[in-house]
Amino acid sequence: MPDHEAVDYKWVTIEEFMEMVNCNQMIPTINFGKEDYEAALKLVE
């Protein structure tokens, strides 16, 4: 990761990720819904 782009990182499930977004624990760079994130993840499998 480029310098100063992230404070920390960890691997999470799509459910954990959506919970983090919903609880304002992170700010997504693009406002997608759960289905959009799941579709994106399938592209990299």
N, C-alpha and C positions, 0 to 999 in steps of 0.2 A: 504494500500500500504506500502511496506517496506520502511524504511527510505532512503531518497536520491534517490529513483527510479523515482520520478516525481516531477516537480515543481508545477504543478497545474492540475486540471482535470475539465471536464464538460461533460454533455451528449450532443451528437450531432447526427444528421441524417447521413446516409451514404453519402449523397451529401455534407454535411458540412465537414465530415471527409476527403473525397477525395479532396475537395478544400483546406483544411488545409495542406494535404500532397503535393499537387501540388504547393502551395505557400510557401513551406518550413517552415510552421508554426510549424510543428512537424516532427519527424523522425520516421517512422514506423519501428518496429523491424524486420519485414519480408516484402519483397517487393511483395505485392499482387496487383492485379488489382481490379477494382470495383466489378466485378462479383464474385471474390474470397471472398471479404469481405461480400458481400450480402449473399453468400452461407453459410459462417460461422455464420452470424447472424441468419439465418433460423434454424440452429442447436440448438440454445439456446432458441427459442420461445416456 
